[in-house]
């Protein structure tokens, strides 16, 4: 019984860890997307300015 409980705790921990990793990846992708978009807008804005 004790062993079963440890397995459940371990599985829950792994699941939380996976969720965290996915969230981290999504955050990084969003950050890169925002930076790229800002960069594009700035280059368009400044090229129109000349």
C-alpha positions as CSV (number, residue, x, y, z in Angstrom):
1,X,0.0,0.0,0.0
2,X,2.7,2.4,0.9
3,X,4.6,1.6,-2.3
4,X,1.4,2.3,-4.3
5,X,1.1,5.7,-2.7
6,X,4.7,6.6,-3.5
7,X,4.1,5.6,-7.2
8,X,1.0,7.9,-7.3
9,X,3.0,10.8,-5.8
10,X,5.8,10.2,-8.2
11,X,3.5,10.1,-11.2
12,X,1.8,13.3,-10.1
13,X,5.1,15.0,-9.7
14,X,6.2,13.9,-13.2
15,X,2.9,15.2,-14.6
16,X,3.3,18.6,-12.9
17,X,6.9,18.8,-14.2
18,X,5.7,18.1,-17.7
19,X,3.0,20.7,-17.5
20,X,5.6,23.2,-16.3
21,X,8.0,22.4,-19.1
22,X,5.2,22.8,-21.7
23,X,4.2,26.2,-20.1
24,X,7.9,27.3,-20.2
25,X,8.2,26.3,-23.9
26,X,4.9,28.2,-24.7
27,X,6.2,31.3,-22.8
28,X,9.5,31.2,-24.8
29,X,7.7,30.8,-28.1
30,X,5.3,33.7,-27.2
31,X,8.3,35.9,-26.2
32,X,10.1,35.2,-29.4
33,X,6.9,35.9,-31.4
34,X,6.4,39.2,-29.6
35,X,10.1,40.2,-30.1
36,X,9.9,39.3,-33.8
37,X,6.6,41.2,-34.3
38,X,8.0,44.3,-32.6
39,X,11.1,44.1,-34.7
40,X,9.1,43.8,-37.9
41,X,6.8,46.7,-37.0
42,X,9.8,48.9,-36.0
43,X,11.7,48.1,-39.3
44,X,8.5,48.9,-41.3
45,X,7.9,52.1,-39.3
46,X,11.4,53.4,-39.7
47,X,11.7,52.5,-43.4
48,X,8.5,54.5,-44.0
49,X,9.9,57.3,-42.0
50,X,12.8,58.0,-44.5
